Amino acid sequence: MSVAGQQLHIDDPASVARAMADVGYHHGRPEILVNNAGIAIDRGQTAASFEQVRTTLDTNLMATWRCYTAASPR
């Protein structure tokens, strides 16, 4: 088994696609995906704005899902 790290910006679909293509080219289909990216932009505040919540959900949920779907077989 080979192990490799891949730097990408999970909020950028093109960055995710490039990273997964690079992994596929060098290693084949990934068997494990560790996605440890996340943000907490409302930390320390008593209330978060709608935009802060949306940005947090887009990064922590949707972008993580994007990485998973790009790495998983169809």
Distance bins in CASP14 RR format, pairs under 12 A and 6 or more apart:
PFRMAT RR
TARGET T0000
AUTHOR 0000-0000-0000
RMODE 2
METHOD distances of the structure
MODEL  1
1 27 0 0 0 0 1 0 0 0 0 0 0
1 28 0 0 0 0 0 1 0 0 0 0 0
1 30 0 0 0 0 0 1 0 0 0 0 0
1 31 1 0 0 1 0 0 0 0 0 0 0
1 32 0 0 0 0 1 0 0 0 0 0 0
2 23 0 0 0 0 0 1 0 0 0 0 0
2 24 0 0 0 0 0 1 0 0 0 0 0
2 26 0 0 0 0 1 0 0 0 0 0 0
2 27 1 0 1 0 0 0 0 0 0 0 0
2 28 0 0 0 0 1 0 0 0 0 0 0
2 30 0 0 0 0 0 1 0 0 0 0 0
2 31 0 0 0 0 0 1 0 0 0 0 0
2 32 0 0 0 0 0 1 0 0 0 0 0
3 23 0 0 0 0 0 1 0 0 0 0 0
3 26 0 0 0 0 0 1 0 0 0 0 0
3 27 0 0 0 0 1 0 0 0 0 0 0
3 30 0 0 0 0 0 1 0 0 0 0 0
3 31 0 0 0 0 0 1 0 0 0 0 0
3 32 0 0 0 0 1 0 0 0 0 0 0
3 34 0 0 0 0 0 1 0 0 0 0 0
4 19 0 0 0 0 0 1 0 0 0 0 0
4 22 0 0 0 0 1 0 0 0 0 0 0
4 23 1 0 0 1 0 0 0 0 0 0 0
4 24 0 0 0 0 0 1 0 0 0 0 0
4 25 0 0 0 0 0 1 0 0 0 0 0
4 26 1 0 0 1 0 0 0 0 0 0 0
4 27 1 0 0 1 0 0 0 0 0 0 0
4 28 0 0 0 0 0 1 0 0 0 0 0
4 30 0 0 0 0 1 0 0 0 0 0 0
4 32 0 0 0 0 0 1 0 0 0 0 0
4 33 0 0 0 0 0 1 0 0 0 0 0
4 34 0 0 0 0 0 1 0 0 0 0 0
5 19 0 0 0 0 1 0 0 0 0 0 0
5 22 0 0 0 0 0 1 0 0 0 0 0
5 23 0 0 0 0 1 0 0 0 0 0 0
5 26 0 0 0 0 0 1 0 0 0 0 0
5 27 0 0 0 0 0 1 0 0 0 0 0
5 30 0 0 0 0 0 1 0 0 0 0 0
5 32 0 0 0 0 0 1 0 0 0 0 0
5 33 0 0 0 0 0 1 0 0 0 0 0
5 34 0 0 0 0 1 0 0 0 0 0 0
5 35 0 0 0 0 0 1 0 0 0 0 0
5 36 0 0 0 0 0 1 0 0 0 0 0
6 15 0 0 0 0 1 0 0 0 0 0 0
6 16 0 0 0 0 1 0 0 0 0 0 0
6 17 0 0 0 0 0 1 0 0 0 0 0
6 18 0 0 0 0 1 0 0 0 0 0 0
6 19 1 0 1 0 0 0 0 0 0 0 0
6 20 0 0 0 0 1 0 0 0 0 0 0
6 21 0 0 0 0 0 1 0 0 0 0 0
6 22 1 0 0 1 0 0 0 0 0 0 0
6 23 1 0 1 0 0 0 0 0 0 0 0
6 24 0 0 0 0 0 1 0 0 0 0 0
6 25 0 0 0 0 0 1 0 0 0 0 0
6 26 0 0 0 0 1 0 0 0 0 0 0
6 27 0 0 0 0 1 0 0 0 0 0 0
6 30 0 0 0 0 1 0 0 0 0 0 0
6 33 0 0 0 0 1 0 0 0 0 0 0
6 34 0 0 0 0 0 1 0 0 0 0 0
6 35 0 0 0 0 0 1 0 0 0 0 0
6 37 0 0 0 0 0 1 0 0 0 0 0
6 67 0 0 0 0 1 0 0 0 0 0 0
6 70 0 0 0 0 0 1 0 0 0 0 0
6 71 0 0 0 0 0 1 0 0 0 0 0
7 15 0 0 0 0 1 0 0 0 0 0 0
7 16 0 0 0 0 0 1 0 0 0 0 0
7 18 0 0 0 0 0 1 0 0 0 0 0
7 19 1 0 0 1 0 0 0 0 0 0 0
7 22 0 0 0 0 0 1 0 0 0 0 0
7 23 0 0 0 0 0 1 0 0 0 0 0
7 37 0 0 0 0 0 1 0 0 0 0 0
8 14 0 0 0 0 1 0 0 0 0 0 0
8 15 1 0 1 0 0 0 0 0 0 0 0
8 16 1 0 1 0 0 0 0 0 0 0 0
8 17 0 0 0 0 1 0 0 0 0 0 0
8 18 1 0 0 1 0 0 0 0 0 0 0
8 19 1 1 0 0 0 0 0 0 0 0 0
8 20 0 0 0 0 1 0 0 0 0 0 0
8 21 0 0 0 0 0 1 0 0 0 0 0
8 22 0 0 0 0 1 0 0 0 0 0 0
8 23 0 0 0 0 1 0 0 0 0 0 0
8 33 0 0 0 0 0 1 0 0 0 0 0
8 35 0 0 0 0 1 0 0 0 0 0 0
8 37 0 0 0 0 1 0 0 0 0 0 0
8 63 0 0 0 0 1 0 0 0 0 0 0
8 64 0 0 0 0 0 1 0 0 0 0 0
8 66 0 0 0 0 0 1 0 0 0 0 0
8 67 1 0 0 1 0 0 0 0 0 0 0
8 70 0 0 0 0 1 0 0 0 0 0 0
8 71 0 0 0 0 0 1 0 0 0 0 0
9 15 1 0 1 0 0 0 0 0 0 0 0
9 16 1 0 0 1 0 0 0 0 0 0 0
9 17 0 0 0 0 0 1 0 0 0 0 0
9 18 0 0 0 0 1 0 0 0 0 0 0
9 19 0 0 0 0 1 0 0 0 0 0 0
9 37 0 0 0 0 1 0 0 0 0 0 0
9 38 0 0 0 0 0 1 0 0 0 0 0
9 59 0 0 0 0 1 0 0 0 0 0 0
9 63 0 0 0 0 1 0 0 0 0 0 0
9 66 0 0 0 0 0 1 0 0 0 0 0
9 67 0 0 0 0 0 1 0 0 0 0 0
10 16 1 0 0 1 0 0 0 0 0 0 0
10 17 0 0 0 0 0 1 0 0 0 0 0
10 19 0 0 0 0 1 0 0 0 0 0 0
10 20 0 0 0 0 0 1 0 0 0 0 0
10 33 0 0 0 0 0 1 0 0 0 0 0
10 35 1 0 0 1 0 0 0 0 0 0 0
10 36 0 0 0 0 0 1 0 0 0 0 0
10 37 1 0 1 0 0 0 0 0 0 0 0
10 38 0 0 0 0 1 0 0 0 0 0 0
10 39 0 0 0 0 0 1 0 0 0 0 0
10 58 0 0 0 0 1 0 0 0 0 0 0
10 59 1 0 0 1 0 0 0 0 0 0 0
10 60 0 0 0 0 1 0 0 0 0 0 0
10 61 0 0 0 0 0 1 0 0 0 0 0
10 62 0 0 0 0 1 0 0 0 0 0 0
10 63 1 1 0 0 0 0 0 0 0 0 0
10 64 1 0 0 1 0 0 0 0 0 0 0
10 65 0 0 0 0 1 0 0 0 0 0 0
10 66 1 0 0 1 0 0 0 0 0 0 0
10 67 1 0 1 0 0 0 0 0 0 0 0
10 68 0 0 0 0 0 1 0 0 0 0 0
10 69 0 0 0 0 0 1 0 0 0 0 0
10 70 0 0 0 0 1 0 0 0 0 0 0
10 71 0 0 0 0 0 1 0 0 0 0 0
11 37 0 0 0 0 1 0 0 0 0 0 0
11 38 0 0 0 0 0 1 0 0 0 0 0
11 39 0 0 0 0 1 0 0 0 0 0 0
11 55 0 0 0 0 1 0 0 0 0 0 0
11 56 0 0 0 0 0 1 0 0 0 0 0
11 57 0 0 0 0 0 1 0 0 0 0 0
11 58 1 0 0 1 0 0 0 0 0 0 0
11 59 1 0 1 0 0 0 0 0 0 0 0
11 60 0 0 0 0 0 1 0 0 0 0 0
11 61 0 0 0 0 0 1 0 0 0 0 0
11 62 0 0 0 0 1 0 0 0 0 0 0
11 63 1 0 1 0 0 0 0 0 0 0 0
11 64 0 0 0 0 0 1 0 0 0 0 0
11 65 0 0 0 0 0 1 0 0 0 0 0
11 66 0 0 0 0 1 0 0 0 0 0 0
11 67 0 0 0 0 0 1 0 0 0 0 0
12 18 0 0 0 0 1 0 0 0 0 0 0
12 19 0 0 0 0 1 0 0 0 0 0 0
12 37 0 0 0 0 0 1 0 0 0 0 0
12 58 0 0 0 0 0 1 0 0 0 0 0
12 59 0 0 0 0 0 1 0 0 0 0 0
12 63 0 0 0 0 1 0 0 0 0 0 0
12 66 0 0 0 0 1 0 0 0 0 0 0
12 67 0 0 0 0 0 1 0 0 0 0 0
12 70 0 0 0 0 0 1 0 0 0 0 0
13 19 0 0 0 0 0 1 0 0 0 0 0
13 20 0 0 0 0 0 1 0 0 0 0 0
13 58 0 0 0 0 0 1 0 0 0 0 0
13 62 0 0 0 0 0 1 0 0 0 0 0
13 63 0 0 0 0 1 0 0 0 0 0 0
13 65 0 0 0 0 0 1 0 0 0 0 0
13 66 1 0 0 1 0 0 0 0 0 0 0
13 67 0 0 0 0 0 1 0 0 0 0 0
13 69 0 0 0 0 0 1 0 0 0 0 0
13 70 0 0 0 0 1 0 0 0 0 0 0
14 20 0 0 0 0 0 1 0 0 0 0 0
14 21 0 0 0 0 0 1 0 0 0 0 0
14 66 0 0 0 0 0 1 0 0 0 0 0
14 70 0 0 0 0 0 1 0 0 0 0 0
15 21 0 0 0 0 0 1 0 0 0 0 0
15 22 0 0 0 0 0 1 0 0 0 0 0
15 37 0 0 0 0 0 1 0 0 0 0 0
15 63 0 0 0 0 0 1 0 0 0 0 0
15 66 0 0 0 0 1 0 0 0 0 0 0
15 67 0 0 0 0 1 0 0 0 0 0 0
15 70 0 0 0 0 0 1 0 0 0 0 0
16 22 0 0 0 0 0 1 0 0 0 0 0
16 23 0 0 0 0 0 1 0 0 0 0 0
16 33 0 0 0 0 0 1 0 0 0 0 0
16 35 0 0 0 0 0 1 0 0 0 0 0
16 37 0 0 0 0 0 1 0 0 0 0 0
16 62 0 0 0 0 0 1 0 0 0 0 0
16 63 1 0 0 1 0 0 0 0 0 0 0
16 64 0 0 0 0 0 1 0 0 0 0 0
16 65 0 0 0 0 0 1 0 0 0 0 0
16 66 1 0 1 0 0 0 0 0 0 0 0
16 67 1 0 1 0 0 0 0 0 0 0 0
16 68 0 0 0 0 1 0 0 0 0 0 0
16 69 0 0 0 0 1 0 0 0 0 0 0
16 70 1 0 1 0 0 0 0 0 0 0 0
16 71 0 0 0 0 1 0 0 0 0 0 0
17 23 0 0 0 0 0 1 0 0 0 0 0
17 24 0 0 0 0 0 1 0 0 0 0 0
17 66 0 0 0 0 1 0 0 0 0 0 0
17 67 0 0 0 0 0 1 0 0 0 0 0
17 69 0 0 0 0 0 1 0 0 0 0 0
17 70 1 0 0 1 0 0 0 0 0 0 0
17 71 0 0 0 0 0 1 0 0 0 0 0
18 24 0 0 0 0 0 1 0 0 0 0 0
18 25 0 0 0 0 0 1 0 0 0 0 0
18 70 0 0 0 0 1 0 0 0 0 0 0
19 25 0 0 0 0 0 1 0 0 0 0 0
19 26 0 0 0 0 0 1 0 0 0 0 0
19 27 0 0 0 0 0 1 0 0 0 0 0
19 30 0 0 0 0 0 1 0 0 0 0 0
19 33 0 0 0 0 0 1 0 0 0 0 0
19 35 0 0 0 0 0 1 0 0 0 0 0
19 37 0 0 0 0 0 1 0 0 0 0 0
19 66 0 0 0 0 0 1 0 0 0 0 0
19 67 0 0 0 0 1 0 0 0 0 0 0
19 70 1 0 0 1 0 0 0 0 0 0 0
19 71 0 0 0 0 1 0 0 0 0 0 0
20 26 0 0 0 0 0 1 0 0 0 0 0
20 27 0 0 0 0 0 1 0 0 0 0 0
20 28 0 0 0 0 0 1 0 0 0 0 0
20 29 0 0 0 0 1 0 0 0 0 0 0
20 30 1 0 0 1 0 0 0 0 0 0 0
20 33 0 0 0 0 1 0 0 0 0 0 0
20 35 0 0 0 0 0 1 0 0 0 0 0
20 66 0 0 0 0 1 0 0 0 0 0 0
20 67 1 0 0 1 0 0 0 0 0 0 0
20 68 0 0 0 0 0 1 0 0 0 0 0
20 69 0 0 0 0 1 0 0 0 0 0 0
20 70 1 0 1 0 0 0 0 0 0 0 0
20 71 1 0 1 0 0 0 0 0 0 0 0
20 72 0 0 0 0 1 0 0 0 0 0 0
20 73 0 0 0 0 0 1 0 0 0 0 0
21 27 0 0 0 0 0 1 0 0 0 0 0
21 28 0 0 0 0 0 1 0 0 0 0 0
21 29 0 0 0 0 0 1 0 0 0 0 0
21 30 0 0 0 0 0 1 0 0 0 0 0
21 70 0 0 0 0 1 0 0 0 0 0 0
21 71 0 0 0 0 0 1 0 0 0 0 0
22 28 0 0 0 0 0 1 0 0 0 0 0
22 30 0 0 0 0 0 1 0 0 0 0 0
22 70 0 0 0 0 0 1 0 0 0 0 0
22 71 0 0 0 0 0 1 0 0 0 0 0
23 29 0 0 0 0 1 0 0 0 0 0 0
23 30 1 0 1 0 0 0 0 0 0 0 0
23 31 0 0 0 0 0 1 0 0 0 0 0
23 32 0 0 0 0 0 1 0 0 0 0 0
23 33 0 0 0 0 1 0 0 0 0 0 0
23 67 0 0 0 0 0 1 0 0 0 0 0
23 70 0 0 0 0 1 0 0 0 0 0 0
23 71 1 0 0 1 0 0 0 0 0 0 0
24 30 1 0 0 1 0 0 0 0 0 0 0
24 31 0 0 0 0 0 1 0 0 0 0 0
24 70 0 0 0 0 0 1 0 0 0 0 0
24 71 0 0 0 0 1 0 0 0 0 0 0
24 73 0 0 0 0 0 1 0 0 0 0 0
27 71 0 0 0 0 0 1 0 0 0 0 0
28 71 0 0 0 0 0 1 0 0 0 0 0
28 73 0 0 0 0 0 1 0 0 0 0 0
29 70 0 0 0 0 0 1 0 0 0 0 0
29 71 0 0 0 0 1 0 0 0 0 0 0
29 72 0 0 0 0 1 0 0 0 0 0 0
29 73 1 0 0 1 0 0 0 0 0 0 0
29 74 0 0 0 0 0 1 0 0 0 0 0
30 67 0 0 0 0 0 1 0 0 0 0 0
30 68 0 0 0 0 0 1 0 0 0 0 0
30 70 0 0 0 0 1 0 0 0 0 0 0
30 71 1 0 1 0 0 0 0 0 0 0 0
30 72 0 0 0 0 1 0 0 0 0 0 0
30 73 0 0 0 0 1 0 0 0 0 0 0
31 71 0 0 0 0 1 0 0 0 0 0 0
31 72 0 0 0 0 0 1 0 0 0 0 0
31 73 0 0 0 0 0 1 0 0 0 0 0
32 68 0 0 0 0 0 1 0 0 0 0 0
32 71 0 0 0 0 1 0 0 0 0 0 0
32 72 0 0 0 0 0 1 0 0 0 0 0
33 64 0 0 0 0 1 0 0 0 0 0 0
33 65 0 0 0 0 0 1 0 0 0 0 0
33 66 0 0 0 0 0 1 0 0 0 0 0
33 67 1 0 0 1 0 0 0 0 0 0 0
33 68 1 0 0 1 0 0 0 0 0 0 0
33 69 0 0 0 0 0 1 0 0 0 0 0
33 70 0 0 0 0 1 0 0 0 0 0 0
33 71 1 0 1 0 0 0 0 0 0 0 0
33 72 1 0 0 1 0 0 0 0 0 0 0
34 64 0 0 0 0 0 1 0 0 0 0 0
34 67 0 0 0 0 1 0 0 0 0 0 0
34 68 0 0 0 0 0 1 0 0 0 0 0
34 71 0 0 0 0 0 1 0 0 0 0 0
35 59 0 0 0 0 0 1 0 0 0 0 0
35 60 0 0 0 0 1 0 0 0 0 0 0
35 61 0 0 0 0 0 1 0 0 0 0 0
35 63 0 0 0 0 1 0 0 0 0 0 0
35 64 1 0 1 0 0 0 0 0 0 0 0
35 65 0 0 0 0 1 0 0 0 0 0 0
35 66 0 0 0 0 1 0 0 0 0 0 0
35 67 1 0 1 0 0 0 0 0 0 0 0
35 68 1 0 0 1 0 0 0 0 0 0 0
35 69 0 0 0 0 0 1 0 0 0 0 0
35 70 0 0 0 0 0 1 0 0 0 0 0
35 71 0 0 0 0 1 0 0 0 0 0 0
36 60 0 0 0 0 0 1 0 0 0 0 0
36 64 0 0 0 0 1 0 0 0 0 0 0
36 67 0 0 0 0 0 1 0 0 0 0 0
37 58 0 0 0 0 0 1 0 0 0 0 0
37 59 1 0 0 1 0 0 0 0 0 0 0
37 60 0 0 0 0 1 0 0 0 0 0 0
37 61 0 0 0 0 0 1 0 0 0 0 0
37 62 0 0 0 0 0 1 0 0 0 0 0
37 63 1 0 0 1 0 0 0 0 0 0 0
37 64 1 0 0 1 0 0 0 0 0 0 0
37 66 0 0 0 0 0 1 0 0 0 0 0
37 67 0 0 0 0 1 0 0 0 0 0 0
38 55 0 0 0 0 0 1 0 0 0 0 0
38 56 0 0 0 0 1 0 0 0 0 0 0
38 57 0 0 0 0 0 1 0 0 0 0 0
38 58 0 0 0 0 0 1 0 0 0 0 0
38 59 1 0 1 0 0 0 0 0 0 0 0
38 60 1 0 1 0 0 0 0 0 0 0 0
38 61 0 0 0 0 1 0 0 0 0 0 0
38 62 0 0 0 0 0 1 0 0 0 0 0
38 63 0 0 0 0 1 0 0 0 0 0 0
38 64 1 0 0 1 0 0 0 0 0 0 0
38 67 0 0 0 0 0 1 0 0 0 0 0
39 48 0 0 0 0 0 1 0 0 0 0 0
39 52 0 0 0 0 1 0 0 0 0 0 0
39 53 0 0 0 0 0 1 0 0 0 0 0
39 54 0 0 0 0 0 1 0 0 0 0 0
39 55 1 0 0 1 0 0 0 0 0 0 0
39 56 1 0 1 0 0 0 0 0 0 0 0
39 57 0 0 0 0 0 1 0 0 0 0 0
39 58 0 0 0 0 1 0 0 0 0 0 0
39 59 1 0 1 0 0 0 0 0 0 0 0
39 60 1 0 0 1 0 0 0 0 0 0 0
39 61 0 0 0 0 0 1 0 0 0 0 0
39 63 0 0 0 0 1 0 0 0 0 0 0
39 64 0 0 0 0 0 1 0 0 0 0 0
40 48 0 0 0 0 0 1 0 0 0 0 0
40 52 0 0 0 0 1 0 0 0 0 0 0
40 53 0 0 0 0 0 1 0 0 0 0 0
40 55 0 0 0 0 0 1 0 0 0 0 0
40 56 1 0 0 1 0 0 0 0 0 0 0
40 57 0 0 0 0 0 1 0 0 0 0 0
40 59 0 0 0 0 1 0 0 0 0 0 0
40 60 0 0 0 0 1 0 0 0 0 0 0
41 48 1 0 0 1 0 0 0 0 0 0 0
41 49 0 0 0 0 1 0 0 0 0 0 0
41 51 0 0 0 0 1 0 0 0 0 0 0
41 52 1 0 1 0 0 0 0 0 0 0 0
41 53 0 0 0 0 1 0 0 0 0 0 0
41 54 0 0 0 0 0 1 0 0 0 0 0
41 55 1 0 0 1 0 0 0 0 0 0 0
41 56 1 0 1 0 0 0 0 0 0 0 0
41 57 0 0 0 0 0 1 0 0 0 0 0
41 58 0 0 0 0 0 1 0 0 0 0 0
41 59 0 0 0 0 1 0 0 0 0 0 0
41 60 0 0 0 0 0 1 0 0 0 0 0
42 48 1 1 0 0 0 0 0 0 0 0 0
42 49 0 0 0 0 1 0 0 0 0 0 0
42 50 0 0 0 0 0 1 0 0 0 0 0
42 51 0 0 0 0 0 1 0 0 0 0 0
42 52 1 0 1 0 0 0 0 0 0 0 0
42 53 1 0 0 1 0 0 0 0 0 0 0
42 54 0 0 0 0 0 1 0 0 0 0 0
42 55 0 0 0 0 1 0 0 0 0 0 0
42 56 1 0 0 1 0 0 0 0 0 0 0
42 57 0 0 0 0 0 1 0 0 0 0 0
42 60 0 0 0 0 0 1 0 0 0 0 0
43 52 0 0 0 0 0 1 0 0 0 0 0
43 56 0 0 0 0 1 0 0 0 0 0 0
44 52 0 0 0 0 0 1 0 0 0 0 0
45 52 1 0 0 1 0 0 0 0 0 0 0
45 53 0 0 0 0 0 1 0 0 0 0 0
45 56 0 0 0 0 0 1 0 0 0 0 0
47 53 0 0 0 0 0 1 0 0 0 0 0
48 54 0 0 0 0 1 0 0 0 0 0 0
48 55 0 0 0 0 1 0 0 0 0 0 0
48 56 1 0 0 1 0 0 0 0 0 0 0
48 57 0 0 0 0 0 1 0 0 0 0 0
49 55 0 0 0 0 1 0 0 0 0 0 0
49 56 0 0 0 0 0 1 0 0 0 0 0
50 56 0 0 0 0 0 1 0 0 0 0 0
50 57 0 0 0 0 0 1 0 0 0 0 0
51 57 0 0 0 0 0 1 0 0 0 0 0
51 58 0 0 0 0 0 1 0 0 0 0 0
52 58 0 0 0 0 0 1 0 0 0 0 0
52 59 0 0 0 0 0 1 0 0 0 0 0
52 60 0 0 0 0 0 1 0 0 0 0 0
53 59 0 0 0 0 0 1 0 0 0 0 0
53 60 0 0 0 0 0 1 0 0 0 0 0
53 61 0 0 0 0 0 1 0 0 0 0 0
54 60 0 0 0 0 0 1 0 0 0 0 0
54 61 0 0 0 0 0 1 0 0 0 0 0
54 62 0 0 0 0 1 0 0 0 0 0 0
55 61 0 0 0 0 0 1 0 0 0 0 0
55 62 0 0 0 0 0 1 0 0 0 0 0
55 63 0 0 0 0 0 1 0 0 0 0 0
56 62 0 0 0 0 0 1 0 0 0 0 0
56 63 0 0 0 0 0 1 0 0 0 0 0
56 64 0 0 0 0 0 1 0 0 0 0 0
57 63 0 0 0 0 1 0 0 0 0 0 0
57 64 0 0 0 0 0 1 0 0 0 0 0
57 65 0 0 0 0 0 1 0 0 0 0 0
58 64 0 0 0 0 1 0 0 0 0 0 0
58 65 0 0 0 0 0 1 0 0 0 0 0
58 66 0 0 0 0 1 0 0 0 0 0 0
59 65 0 0 0 0 0 1 0 0 0 0 0
59 66 0 0 0 0 0 1 0 0 0 0 0
59 67 0 0 0 0 0 1 0 0 0 0 0
60 66 0 0 0 0 0 1 0 0 0 0 0
60 67 0 0 0 0 0 1 0 0 0 0 0
61 67 0 0 0 0 0 1 0 0 0 0 0
61 68 0 0 0 0 0 1 0 0 0 0 0
62 68 0 0 0 0 0 1 0 0 0 0 0
62 69 0 0 0 0 0 1 0 0 0 0 0
63 69 0 0 0 0 0 1 0 0 0 0 0
63 70 0 0 0 0 0 1 0 0 0 0 0
64 70 0 0 0 0 0 1 0 0 0 0 0
64 71 0 0 0 0 0 1 0 0 0 0 0
65 71 0 0 0 0 0 1 0 0 0 0 0
65 72 0 0 0 0 0 1 0 0 0 0 0
66 72 0 0 0 0 0 1 0 0 0 0 0
END
